[in-house]
């Protein structure tokens, strides 16, 4: 936590590997939640089930069902944790899934909850999430939010991720695709919009400063602690 602001969001998953935090949340995935499957890397039967799911998943990644793909990602992550390595996880699937395949999807499972939530709702394509997961630290959030706010294609997400991994700053990598990091369009209720404009005029500041200050308040700190 910073001394004068809300907690810094973690850029990795905090919940246990294989736990259906998003897949089991009916407010996010609706009726899918009742069928959410948990994979316990320390339970032999559960690990065997994870191997079956990974084998089927490796043979069917053309689906557009985001929840199905998150389930496959969870199984990949559990299999890696349970077997101890990507190579051993691959062998557990009788080589139906490659090391590269399992590594990519296990990393998607390890993305922080806010990003996984947008993957589950389909607002971030799972194929784009694979590339978001290739970068680390705050670049993960920056790239994910750019997908939401600037409609980046999967090809563009891949290019940005590659640039960042080649040590290009995320701001520059996004700018190369006409994305200004931190820029978004909001539609507010008329009363809120009017109040915002009145305050910006009276205080002589930009609307962004008032919004940022509101998000740095005590209520935001409490909410941030719960989210991450």
Number of C-alpha atoms within 10 A of each C-alpha: 10 7 6 8 14 19 17 13 16 15 20 17 18 12 13 13 24 25 19 18 16 23 28 20 16 13 10 15 19 12 13 14 18 12 9 19 18 20 26 23 23 13 11 11 12 20 23 19 18 31 27 16 19 29 21 15 21 18 11 11 14 9 9 12 14 22 23 17 24 22 26 28 29 30 35 36 28 28 33 26 20 22 17 12 14 21 16 17 26 25 16 21 20 12 14 18 21 16 17 12 16 24 20 19 25 27 22 30 28 21 24 21 20 16 21 25 20 20 23 21 16 15 14 24 19 25 21 21 27 23 24 27 26 18 20 15 11 13 19 23 21 16 27 23 20 20 22 13 16 17 14 22 14 19 12 18 25 19 17 27 26 16 18 21 14 9 10 14 14 21 17 16 22 25 13 14 14 11 19 15 18 10 12 12 7 7 7 10 9 9 8 11 14 12 12 17 15 13 15 16 12 8 11 9 12 13 16 12 11 16 11 10 11 12 16 16 13 12 11 16 16 12 13 16 13 8 11 17
